[in-house]
């Protein structure tokens, strides 16, 4: 808001708004706090010459007109012309022809002020241009501007002090005896105004070269200690008659090293499996990290992208060792950070979807390293897609629930309660699918107060004929989809075996695009979702030919 902007520069705004006019809550807070004066009367021409400052004969400094609509055009025009006659700057909303000035979109960072204006042609465009320019600057660049200003001021003071000292040394006292043996060696030195002018020119040229030719990131890396080094170098240069210093005032290589990224930890998701589904940010992190710590289930196609020179450590997780393996990776990551490395913690899917991402973020932040988090395409939503299961579909499913099939320390979680219009995606569930299905189809506990419920009685109340799909190694060339129902899915998984990583999808959405054709379960092998796209978008591959193995189970599991 305009009022909030002008408050920042110390103005005392007066708002003319009718009593019934709606006032923005932020502006109302300023009025209530006494920072802004509100007048509920109608605008009078005399307002322009009575509400100003005493030192300018009560003439206001500027006028902003925010009236809108065609009906207010005569009022806006009248106020604008009146301000022009009184030579008061005026800005009228959405009326460039009635304005004598426009407010720029500003970026403020300490002494650094950047203003962008389109002269009333497009305020939103000016704001966007300002954001784009500000994003190109190094972080906290205002501090670097402040330090350069300090250098400029102190160099000027040093020049002035040196010139005064030189005048004192070369001045001849009125009673000075030419025969005195203690005459100073500067007695016969010729001093002219051109010497001081040359030193001043040398200073300006020297500082200008730093500001004009040094990269901004190098300027941003200058510290207070560097200022002292620069000034010491300048003092040496000023005492010499040589116009160019023999050595640079700072160790440029040291600045370059300082400007390089500091040790950092990156938590990144690798997507469901195919390298084609990596984000550009994660792919760049894989190529630039100096140490990579990967989850056990990150596919080999992703790991193949890691440069050979980059050390790779894969989590040694197995039943009963999950916590120890997790702690081992965290310790390795911390040691690498302390040694100056860029550490990539590579996870499957998205780091914040059952990936312990928040725990690792807090762990590293507590130790002084704030992680950078890069999202990944979560398998919870992409795996059903690759299995031709729409997570939502009008008239079938209007909500999606993502759950885990394994709770903390391996405990079974509470099963989701049945909802006819909901799609449920269960991650980390196939290794205990039998127990999970049993809890899903069991009747839920009665709605009693928590203290009165029977301990151990729980269930989701899911019908046994609920369609479901097992999706394994989604988006990889060896992807497999098992379509079934809750009644037969356990038999299907036991008969077909496990191919981790995988997940279980429940709900009517599983049969919106593709059914089982009356079979107890149906198995689909392979994935070709990217066929024909490689030449268009340069994908990494990971497709393969789609092969359907329609296995109709008419009897016991194992009988075709």
C-alpha positions in Angstrom: 0.0 0.0 0.0 1.1 3.6 -0.8 0.5 4.7 2.8 2.8 2.0 4.3 5.5 2.9 1.8 5.6 6.6 2.6 5.5 5.8 6.3 8.9 4.1 5.9 10.4 7.4 4.9 9.1 9.3 7.9 6.0 11.0 6.3 2.9 11.8 8.3 0.0 10.7 6.1 -3.5 12.1 6.3 -6.3 9.9 4.9 -9.6 11.3 3.6 -12.2 8.6 3.7 -15.9 8.6 4.5 -17.0 7.0 7.8 -18.7 4.1 6.0 -15.7 3.5 3.7 -14.0 0.1 4.2 -10.4 0.5 5.3 -7.7 -2.2 4.8 -6.8 -3.9 8.1 -3.1 -3.0 7.9 -4.0 0.7 7.3 -6.5 0.5 10.2 -3.8 -0.7 12.5 -1.7 2.3 11.6 -4.6 4.7 12.2 -5.3 3.1 15.6 -1.7 3.4 16.5 -1.6 7.1 15.7 0.8 6.9 12.7 -1.9 7.9 10.3 -4.5 10.6 10.7 -8.0 9.9 9.2 -10.5 12.6 8.2 -14.1 11.4 7.5 -15.2 14.6 5.9 -15.4 15.3 2.2 -12.3 16.7 0.3 -12.1 20.5 0.4 -9.7 22.6 -1.8 -8.4 24.2 1.4 -7.1 20.9 2.6 -4.1 21.3 0.3 -3.0 24.5 2.0 -3.8 23.8 5.7 -2.6 20.3 6.4 1.0 20.7 5.4 4.1 21.5 7.5 4.6 24.9 9.1 8.0 25.4 7.4 6.3 25.3 3.9 3.4 27.5 4.9 1.1 24.4 5.5 1.1 23.3 1.9 1.1 19.5 1.7 4.1 17.8 0.2 2.3 15.3 -2.1 -1.1 14.0 -2.9 -2.2 10.5 -3.7 -5.7 10.0 -5.2 -7.0 6.4 -5.0 -10.6 7.0 -6.1 -11.8 4.5 -8.7 -14.7 4.2 -11.1 -16.0 6.5 -13.9 -18.2 8.4 -11.5 -15.1 9.7 -9.6 -13.4 11.0 -12.8 -14.5 14.7 -12.3 -13.2 14.6 -8.7 -9.9 13.1 -9.7 -9.4 15.6 -12.5 -10.2 18.5 -10.3 -7.8 17.5 -7.6 -5.0 16.8 -10.1 -5.4 20.2 -11.8 -5.6 22.0 -8.4 -2.3 20.3 -7.3 -0.6 21.3 -10.6 -1.6 24.9 -10.1 -0.1 24.8 -6.5 2.9 22.8 -7.8 2.1 19.9 -5.5 3.2 16.5 -6.8 0.2 14.4 -7.4 -0.4 10.7 -8.3 -3.8 9.5 -9.4 -4.6 5.8 -9.5 -4.8 4.3 -13.0 -4.7 7.8 -14.6 -1.2 8.5 -15.9 -2.3 11.6 -17.7 -3.3 13.1 -14.3 -0.1 12.3 -12.5 3.0 14.4 -12.1 5.0 11.6 -10.7 4.9 7.8 -10.2 6.2 5.6 -7.3 8.9 3.2 -8.4 8.9 -0.4 -7.2 11.8 -0.5 -4.8 14.3 -3.0 -3.4 16.0 -1.9 -0.2 19.0 -3.6 1.4 20.7 -1.3 3.8 22.3 1.5 1.8 21.5 -0.3 -1.5 18.3 1.2 -3.0 17.0 0.0 -6.4 13.9 1.6 -7.9 12.1 0.5 -11.1 9.3 2.5 -12.8 7.4 2.0 -16.0 6.1 5.6 -15.9 2.6 4.4 -15.1 2.5 1.9 -18.0 2.5 -1.2 -15.9 2.9 -1.4 -12.1 2.9 -5.2 -12.0 5.6 -5.3 -14.7 7.8 -2.9 -12.7 7.4 -5.1 -9.6 8.4 -8.2 -11.6 11.5 -6.4 -13.1 12.5 -5.3 -9.7 12.2 -8.9 -8.4 14.2 -10.2 -11.3 17.0 -7.7 -10.7 17.1 -8.3 -7.0 17.3 -12.0 -7.4 20.6 -11.6 -9.5 22.4 -9.9 -6.6 24.4 -11.9 -4.0 22.6 -12.4 -0.7 23.0 -9.5 1.8 24.7 -7.4 -0.9 23.8 -4.3 1.0 26.5 -5.1 3.6 29.0 -5.2 0.8 27.9 -1.8 -0.4 28.3 -0.5 3.2 31.8 -1.9 3.4 32.8 -0.3 0.1 31.4 3.0 1.4 33.6 2.6 4.4 36.6 2.1 2.2 35.8 5.2 0.2 35.4 7.3 3.3 38.5 6.1 5.1 40.6 6.5 2.0 39.4 10.1 1.6 40.2 10.7 5.3 43.7 9.2 4.8 44.3 11.4 1.7 43.2 14.5 3.6 45.4 13.6 6.6 48.4 12.9 4.5 48.0 16.2 2.6 47.8 18.1 5.9 50.9 16.3 7.2 52.8 17.0 4.1 51.9 20.7 4.4 53.1 20.8 8.0 56.4 19.1 7.0 57.2 21.4 4.1 56.1 24.7 5.7 59.0 27.0 6.6 58.7 28.7 10.0 59.2 32.5 10.1 62.4 32.3 12.1 63.8 29.3 10.4 67.7 29.5 10.1 69.0 28.2 6.8 72.2 27.1 8.5 70.5 25.0 11.1 72.0 21.5 10.8 68.7 19.8 11.9 66.8 20.6 8.8 64.4 17.9 7.6 65.2 16.0 4.4 61.9 17.3 3.0 63.1 20.9 3.2 64.2 21.0 -0.5 61.3 18.8 -1.8 59.2 20.6 -4.4 55.5 20.3 -3.5 52.8 21.4 -5.9 49.0 21.1 -6.0 49.4 18.7 -8.9 50.9 16.1 -6.5 47.8 16.1 -4.4 45.5 16.0 -7.4 47.5 13.1 -8.9 47.1 11.2 -5.6 43.4 11.9 -5.6 43.0 10.8 -9.2 45.0 7.6 -8.3 42.5 6.9 -5.4 39.5 7.4 -7.6 40.8 5.2 -10.3 41.9 2.5 -7.9 38.6 2.3 -6.1 36.6 2.6 -9.3 38.4 -0.4 -10.8 37.4 -2.5 -7.8 33.7 -1.5 -8.1 33.5 -1.8 -11.9 35.6 -4.9 -12.6 35.3 -7.2 -9.6 32.5 -9.8 -9.8 29.6 -9.0 -7.5 30.1 -12.3 -5.6 33.7 -11.3 -5.0 32.7 -7.9 -3.7 30.1 -9.5 -1.5 32.8 -11.7 0.1 34.8 -8.7 1.4 34.9 -8.6 5.2 35.8 -5.9 7.7 39.3 -7.5 8.0 39.7 -7.0 4.2 39.0 -3.3 4.6 42.0 -2.9 6.9 44.1 -4.9 4.4 43.0 -2.7 1.5 43.7 0.5 3.5 47.1 -0.7 4.5 47.9 -1.4 0.9 46.5 2.0 -0.2 48.7 3.8 2.4 51.7 2.0 1.0 50.7 3.0 -2.5 50.0 6.6 -1.5 53.5 7.0 0.0 55.0 6.0 -3.3 55.4 8.1 -6.4 54.4 5.1 -8.6 50.9 5.5 -9.9 50.1 1.8 -9.9 50.6 -0.6 -6.9 53.1 -3.4 -7.4 50.8 -5.9 -5.8 47.1 -6.3 -5.5 45.6 -5.1 -2.2 43.9 -8.4 -1.5 44.7 -12.0 -2.2 42.2 -12.5 -5.1 42.5 -16.3 -4.9 41.5 -16.1 -1.2 38.5 -14.1 -2.1 37.5 -16.5 -4.8 37.7 -19.4 -2.4 35.7 -17.5 0.1 33.1 -16.7 -2.6 32.7 -20.3 -3.4 29.8 -22.3 -1.8 30.4 -23.2 1.8 29.9 -26.7 3.2 26.3 -27.6 2.7 23.9 -30.5 3.0 21.2 -31.1 0.4 18.2 -33.3 1.1 16.9 -34.3 -2.3 14.2 -36.7 -3.7 15.1 -38.9 -6.6 11.5 -39.5 -7.7 9.8 -42.9 -8.2 12.6 -44.6 -10.1 13.3 -43.5 -13.6 16.1 -40.9 -14.1 13.8 -39.2 -16.5 11.7 -38.0 -13.6 14.6 -36.4 -11.7 14.1 -32.6 -11.2 16.8 -30.5 -12.8 17.9 -29.3 -9.4 18.4 -32.8 -8.1 20.3 -33.8 -11.2 22.5 -30.8 -10.8 23.1 -31.7 -7.2 24.1 -35.3 -8.2 26.7 -33.9 -10.6 28.1 -31.3 -8.2 28.1 -32.9 -4.8 31.4 -34.1 -3.4 29.8 -36.8 -1.1 26.6 -38.6 -1.7 24.7 -40.6 0.9 21.9 -42.6 -0.8 18.9 -44.6 0.5 19.0 -48.4 -0.1 16.1 -48.3 -2.5 17.3 -45.6 -4.8 17.4 -47.4 -8.2 20.7 -48.2 -9.9 19.7 -46.1 -12.9 19.8 -43.1 -10.7 23.0 -44.1 -9.1 24.6 -44.5 -12.5 24.4 -40.8 -13.0 26.8 -40.2 -10.1 30.3 -39.2 -11.4 32.9 -41.8 -10.7 35.0 -39.4 -8.7 32.2 -38.8 -6.2 32.2 -41.0 -3.1 28.9 -42.9 -2.7 27.6 -44.5 0.5 24.4 -46.5 0.4 22.4 -47.0 3.6 23.0 -50.5 5.1 19.4 -50.9 6.2 17.9 -54.3 6.9 15.3 -55.5 9.3 16.4 -54.7 12.8 19.2 -52.3 11.7 17.2 -49.4 10.4 18.0 -47.0 13.2 21.7 -47.9 13.3 22.0 -47.5 9.6 20.3 -44.1 9.8 22.6 -42.9 12.5 25.6 -44.1 10.5 24.5 -42.0 7.5 23.9 -38.9 9.6 27.3 -39.2 11.3 29.0 -39.6 7.9 27.2 -36.6 6.6 28.3 -34.4 9.5 31.9 -35.5 9.2 31.9 -34.7 5.5 30.4 -31.2 6.2 33.1 -30.5 8.8 35.7 -31.3 6.1 34.2 -28.8 3.7 32.2 -31.1 1.4 28.9 -30.6 -0.3 26.8 -33.5 0.9 23.9 -34.8 -1.0 21.4 -37.0 1.0 19.7 -38.8 -1.8 16.3 -40.2 -1.0 13.7 -42.0 -3.0 10.5 -40.2 -3.9 10.1 -37.0 -2.0 12.2 -36.4 1.1 9.2 -35.2 3.1 6.8 -38.0 2.3 7.8 -40.8 4.7 11.5 -40.1 4.0 12.6 -38.8 7.4 13.3 -35.6 5.7 12.1 -33.3 8.5 14.0 -35.3 11.1 17.3 -35.0 9.1 16.6 -31.3 8.5 16.3 -30.7 12.3 19.3 -32.9 13.1 21.7 -31.1 10.7 20.3 -27.6 11.6 20.9 -28.3 15.3 24.6 -28.9 14.4 25.0 -25.6 12.5 24.2 -26.8 8.9 20.8 -25.7 7.5 19.9 -28.2 4.7 18.7 -27.3 1.3 15.6 -29.4 0.5 14.9 -30.4 -3.1 11.5 -32.0 -3.8 11.1 -35.2 -5.7 8.1 -36.7 -7.5 6.6 -38.8 -4.9 5.7 -42.4 -5.8 2.5 -42.0 -3.7 1.0 -40.1 -6.6 3.2 -41.0 -9.6 3.1 -44.8 -9.2 -0.7 -45.0 -9.4 -0.5 -42.8 -12.6 2.0 -45.2 -14.2 -0.3 -48.0 -13.3 -3.2 -46.2 -15.0 -4.9 -45.5 -11.7 -6.1 -41.9 -11.4 -5.8 -40.8 -7.8 -9.0 -38.8 -8.2 -11.8 -39.1 -10.7 -15.1 -37.3 -10.8 -17.9 -39.4 -9.5 -15.5 -42.0 -8.2 -12.9 -40.6 -5.9 -12.8 -37.0 -4.6 -10.0 -37.4 -2.0 -6.6 -39.0 -1.6 -5.1 -40.4 1.6 -1.4 -41.3 1.8 -0.5 -43.7 4.6 2.4 -45.8 5.8 2.1 -49.5 6.2 4.9 -49.6 8.7 4.9 -47.4 11.9 7.8 -46.4 14.1 10.0 -49.2 15.2 8.2 -51.6 12.8 4.8 -51.4 14.6 1.6 -51.7 12.6 -0.1 -48.3 12.2 -3.8 -47.6 12.7 -5.6 -48.6 9.4 -7.6 -45.9 7.6 -11.4 -46.1 7.9 -13.3 -47.0 4.8 -14.6 -44.2 2.6 -16.4 -45.1 -0.6 -15.1 -42.0 -2.5 -11.5 -42.1 -1.3 -8.3 -43.4 -2.8 -5.7 -44.7 -0.3 -2.0 -45.1 -1.1 -0.1 -47.2 1.4 3.7 -47.0 1.3 6.1 -49.5 2.8 3.2 -52.0 3.1 4.0 -55.0 1.0 6.3 -56.8 3.4 3.4 -57.1 5.8 0.5 -57.1 3.4 -1.3 -60.0 5.1 -1.5 -58.3 8.4 -2.4 -55.0 6.8 -5.3 -56.4 4.8 -6.6 -58.2 7.9 -6.8 -55.0 9.8 -8.3 -53.1 6.8 -11.3 -55.5 6.4 -11.9 -55.8 10.1 -14.8 -53.9 11.6 -13.8 -50.6 13.1 -14.0 -50.0 16.9 -17.3 -48.5 18.1 -17.5 -44.7 18.6 -16.9 -44.6 22.3 -14.9 -42.2 24.4 -11.2 -42.9 24.2 -11.0 -44.2 27.8 -13.9 -46.6 27.2 -12.7 -48.2 24.0 -11.6 -51.8 24.0 -7.8 -51.9 23.7 -6.7 -53.8 20.6 -10.1 -53.6 18.8 -9.5 -51.7 15.6 -10.2 -52.0 11.9 -11.0 -50.1 8.8 -14.2 -51.7 7.7 -13.1 -52.1 4.1 -15.2 -54.5 1.9 -13.3 -57.5 0.7 -14.2 -56.7 -2.9 -12.6 -53.3 -2.8 -10.4 -52.9 -5.9 -6.7 -52.6 -5.3 -3.4 -52.4 -7.1 0.2 -53.3 -6.2 2.7 -51.1 -8.0 6.4 -52.1 -7.8 9.4 -50.3 -9.2 7.2 -47.6 -10.7 8.6 -46.0 -13.9 11.5 -48.4 -14.2 11.9 -50.9 -17.1 11.0 -53.8 -14.8 7.8 -52.1 -13.3 5.1 -54.5 -12.3 1.5 -53.9 -11.5 -0.8 -56.5 -9.8 -4.5 -55.7 -10.1 -6.7 -57.5 -7.6 -9.1 -57.0 -4.7 -8.6 -57.0 -0.9 -9.9 -60.6 -0.9 -7.1 -62.0 -3.2 -4.3 -59.5 -3.1 -2.4 -61.4 -0.3 -2.5 -64.6 -2.4 -1.3 -62.6 -5.4 1.7 -61.1 -3.7 2.7 -64.5 -2.2 2.3 -66.2 -5.6 4.1 -63.5 -7.7 6.8 -62.6 -5.1 8.1 -59.2 -4.0 9.9 -56.7 -6.2 10.6 -53.7 -3.9 10.1 -50.8 -3.7 6.4 -51.1 -4.0 3.1 -49.7 -2.7 -0.5 -50.6 -2.4 -3.4 -48.6 -3.8 -7.0 -49.0 -2.6 -10.3 -47.7 -3.9 -12.7 -47.7 -6.8 -10.3 -45.5 -8.8 -8.2 -48.7 -9.4 -10.7 -49.8 -12.0 -11.6 -46.5 -13.6 -9.3 -47.0 -16.6 -8.4 -50.6 -16.5 -10.1 -53.6 -14.8 -9.2 -57.3 -14.1 -11.5 -58.8 -16.6 -13.1 -61.1 -14.0 -9.7 -62.6 -12.9 -8.7 -62.8 -9.3 -5.7 -60.9 -10.1 -3.9 -59.6 -13.2 -0.2 -59.0 -13.6 1.4 -56.4 -15.9 5.1 -56.4 -16.6 7.3 -53.6 -17.9 6.9 -49.9 -18.6 6.9 -47.9 -21.8 5.4 -44.6 -20.6 8.3 -42.6 -22.1 8.3 -44.2 -25.5 8.5 -41.6 -28.2 9.6 -38.8 -25.9 13.3 -39.4 -25.8 14.0 -37.6 -29.0 11.6 -34.8 -28.0 12.7 -33.9 -24.5 16.0 -35.7 -24.2 14.9 -38.1 -21.4 17.4 -40.4 -19.8 15.6 -43.6 -20.7 14.4 -46.2 -18.4 11.5 -47.3 -20.5 11.4 -50.8 -21.8 8.7 -52.7 -23.7 5.4 -53.2 -22.0 4.4 -56.8 -21.6 1.2 -57.9 -20.1 1.0 -61.3 -18.4 -2.7 -61.9 -17.8 -2.7 -64.6 -15.3 -6.3 -65.7 -14.6 -6.6 -67.4 -11.3 -9.6 -69.7 -11.3 -8.7 -72.0 -8.5 -6.1 -72.1 -5.8 -3.1 -69.8 -6.0 -0.6 -71.2 -8.4 -3.2 -72.9 -10.7 -3.7 -71.3 -14.0 
